[in-house]
Amino acid sequence: MFWSAEADTSAVLLTQSPIMLPTAGNLSSELRDPAARSDDQGEHMLLRAGGQAIRLLRVSGAPADTPLAALVPLDADGHDRIEAIERLLRALQGRSIPPDRRLTPQQKRRQRQMLRATDGHMNGASYREIAIVMFGARRVAADPWKTSSLRASVIGLVKGGRAMIAGGYRQLLRHRHKD
């Protein structure tokens, strides 16, 4: 699945290297993807390394087989793109690649729970039935259902899942920034 480079801040934007920079040692010759796809944005590629897939976009107008440079727009997503470039450079140099930090393990777990709860709800399961599947019958039976914290949790998971389905999933492609 390819996302637009605007939506996915982990995509590394590649353009032709300025002529004043040396071409010796440029690692762009390592960037080959037989499954690359082209569109009006440019050529989309995936570099698989260290158990990760690094998304690359050689922007339109950057000739093939030319030394490349990474492009970092000076905007709110600049730091996200710099992290992506760091992962790319480490992969090309055969070094360990830090994980993508857009979602914490806790956030990933909650996203899975939201999708499970929403899937159950969309297939006719009641909130109580969803809670039993997700948390176990013993925990659900431990408290009165109408005032149960598990009931509130399931309702929140379904609400969050619906928001993701309605387009909120795109926020998963961006870092959350503290103001």
Contacts in CASP RR format, 6 or more apart in sequence:
PFRMAT RR
TARGET T0000
AUTHOR 0000-0000-0000
METHOD contacts of the structure
MODEL  1
MFWSAEADTSAVLLTQSPIMLPTAGNLSSELRDPAARSDDQGEHMLLRAG
GQAIRLLRVSGAPADTPLAALVPLDADGHDRIEAIERLLRALQGRSIPPD
RRLTPQQKRRQRQMLRATDGHMNGASYREIAIVMFGARRVAADPWKTSSL
RASVIGLVKGGRAMIAGGYRQLLRHRHKD
2 37 0 8 1.000
2 44 0 8 1.000
2 55 0 8 1.000
3 11 0 8 1.000
3 55 0 8 1.000
3 170 0 8 1.000
3 173 0 8 1.000
4 41 0 8 1.000
5 11 0 8 1.000
5 13 0 8 1.000
5 41 0 8 1.000
5 57 0 8 1.000
7 170 0 8 1.000
7 173 0 8 1.000
7 174 0 8 1.000
8 55 0 8 1.000
8 173 0 8 1.000
9 77 0 8 1.000
9 78 0 8 1.000
9 80 0 8 1.000
9 81 0 8 1.000
9 84 0 8 1.000
9 102 0 8 1.000
9 173 0 8 1.000
9 174 0 8 1.000
9 175 0 8 1.000
10 54 0 8 1.000
10 55 0 8 1.000
10 80 0 8 1.000
10 83 0 8 1.000
10 84 0 8 1.000
10 100 0 8 1.000
10 102 0 8 1.000
10 173 0 8 1.000
11 55 0 8 1.000
11 56 0 8 1.000
11 57 0 8 1.000
11 81 0 8 1.000
11 84 0 8 1.000
12 54 0 8 1.000
12 55 0 8 1.000
12 56 0 8 1.000
12 57 0 8 1.000
12 70 0 8 1.000
12 81 0 8 1.000
12 84 0 8 1.000
12 85 0 8 1.000
12 88 0 8 1.000
13 57 0 8 1.000
13 59 0 8 1.000
13 70 0 8 1.000
13 71 0 8 1.000
13 72 0 8 1.000
13 73 0 8 1.000
13 81 0 8 1.000
14 28 0 8 1.000
14 31 0 8 1.000
14 56 0 8 1.000
14 57 0 8 1.000
14 58 0 8 1.000
14 59 0 8 1.000
14 62 0 8 1.000
14 68 0 8 1.000
14 69 0 8 1.000
14 70 0 8 1.000
14 71 0 8 1.000
15 58 0 8 1.000
15 59 0 8 1.000
15 61 0 8 1.000
15 62 0 8 1.000
15 68 0 8 1.000
15 69 0 8 1.000
15 71 0 8 1.000
16 61 0 8 1.000
16 62 0 8 1.000
16 63 0 8 1.000
16 66 0 8 1.000
16 67 0 8 1.000
16 68 0 8 1.000
16 69 0 8 1.000
17 23 0 8 1.000
17 26 0 8 1.000
17 28 0 8 1.000
17 66 0 8 1.000
17 67 0 8 1.000
17 68 0 8 1.000
17 69 0 8 1.000
18 69 0 8 1.000
21 67 0 8 1.000
21 69 0 8 1.000
23 67 0 8 1.000
26 67 0 8 1.000
26 68 0 8 1.000
27 89 0 8 1.000
27 92 0 8 1.000
27 93 0 8 1.000
28 66 0 8 1.000
28 67 0 8 1.000
28 68 0 8 1.000
30 92 0 8 1.000
31 45 0 8 1.000
31 47 0 8 1.000
31 56 0 8 1.000
31 58 0 8 1.000
31 68 0 8 1.000
31 92 0 8 1.000
32 45 0 8 1.000
33 45 0 8 1.000
33 46 0 8 1.000
33 47 0 8 1.000
33 56 0 8 1.000
35 46 0 8 1.000
36 43 0 8 1.000
36 44 0 8 1.000
36 45 0 8 1.000
37 43 0 8 1.000
37 44 0 8 1.000
38 44 0 8 1.000
40 60 0 8 1.000
41 57 0 8 1.000
41 59 0 8 1.000
41 60 0 8 1.000
42 57 0 8 1.000
42 58 0 8 1.000
42 59 0 8 1.000
42 60 0 8 1.000
42 61 0 8 1.000
42 62 0 8 1.000
43 57 0 8 1.000
43 58 0 8 1.000
43 64 0 8 1.000
44 55 0 8 1.000
44 56 0 8 1.000
44 57 0 8 1.000
45 55 0 8 1.000
45 56 0 8 1.000
45 57 0 8 1.000
45 58 0 8 1.000
46 53 0 8 1.000
46 54 0 8 1.000
46 55 0 8 1.000
46 56 0 8 1.000
47 53 0 8 1.000
47 54 0 8 1.000
47 56 0 8 1.000
47 88 0 8 1.000
47 91 0 8 1.000
47 92 0 8 1.000
48 54 0 8 1.000
49 91 0 8 1.000
49 94 0 8 1.000
49 97 0 8 1.000
50 91 0 8 1.000
50 96 0 8 1.000
50 97 0 8 1.000
51 97 0 8 1.000
52 87 0 8 1.000
52 91 0 8 1.000
52 97 0 8 1.000
52 99 0 8 1.000
52 100 0 8 1.000
54 84 0 8 1.000
54 87 0 8 1.000
54 88 0 8 1.000
54 91 0 8 1.000
54 97 0 8 1.000
55 84 0 8 1.000
56 88 0 8 1.000
58 64 0 8 1.000
58 68 0 8 1.000
59 71 0 8 1.000
62 68 0 8 1.000
70 81 0 8 1.000
70 85 0 8 1.000
70 88 0 8 1.000
72 78 0 8 1.000
72 81 0 8 1.000
72 82 0 8 1.000
72 85 0 8 1.000
73 81 0 8 1.000
76 177 0 8 1.000
77 174 0 8 1.000
77 175 0 8 1.000
79 175 0 8 1.000
80 102 0 8 1.000
80 174 0 8 1.000
80 175 0 8 1.000
83 98 0 8 1.000
83 101 0 8 1.000
86 98 0 8 1.000
87 97 0 8 1.000
87 98 0 8 1.000
87 100 0 8 1.000
90 96 0 8 1.000
90 97 0 8 1.000
90 98 0 8 1.000
91 97 0 8 1.000
101 175 0 8 1.000
102 172 0 8 1.000
102 173 0 8 1.000
102 174 0 8 1.000
102 175 0 8 1.000
103 111 0 8 1.000
103 172 0 8 1.000
110 157 0 8 1.000
111 164 0 8 1.000
111 172 0 8 1.000
113 134 0 8 1.000
113 157 0 8 1.000
114 157 0 8 1.000
114 158 0 8 1.000
114 160 0 8 1.000
114 161 0 8 1.000
114 164 0 8 1.000
115 161 0 8 1.000
115 164 0 8 1.000
116 130 0 8 1.000
116 133 0 8 1.000
116 134 0 8 1.000
116 157 0 8 1.000
117 130 0 8 1.000
117 134 0 8 1.000
117 154 0 8 1.000
117 156 0 8 1.000
117 157 0 8 1.000
117 158 0 8 1.000
117 161 0 8 1.000
118 157 0 8 1.000
118 158 0 8 1.000
118 160 0 8 1.000
118 161 0 8 1.000
118 162 0 8 1.000
118 164 0 8 1.000
118 165 0 8 1.000
120 129 0 8 1.000
120 130 0 8 1.000
121 127 0 8 1.000
121 130 0 8 1.000
121 158 0 8 1.000
125 133 0 8 1.000
127 151 0 8 1.000
127 154 0 8 1.000
127 155 0 8 1.000
127 158 0 8 1.000
128 140 0 8 1.000
128 145 0 8 1.000
128 151 0 8 1.000
130 154 0 8 1.000
130 157 0 8 1.000
130 158 0 8 1.000
131 139 0 8 1.000
131 140 0 8 1.000
131 148 0 8 1.000
131 150 0 8 1.000
131 151 0 8 1.000
131 153 0 8 1.000
131 154 0 8 1.000
132 140 0 8 1.000
134 154 0 8 1.000
135 150 0 8 1.000
139 150 0 8 1.000
140 148 0 8 1.000
140 150 0 8 1.000
143 149 0 8 1.000
143 150 0 8 1.000
145 151 0 8 1.000
164 172 0 8 1.000
END
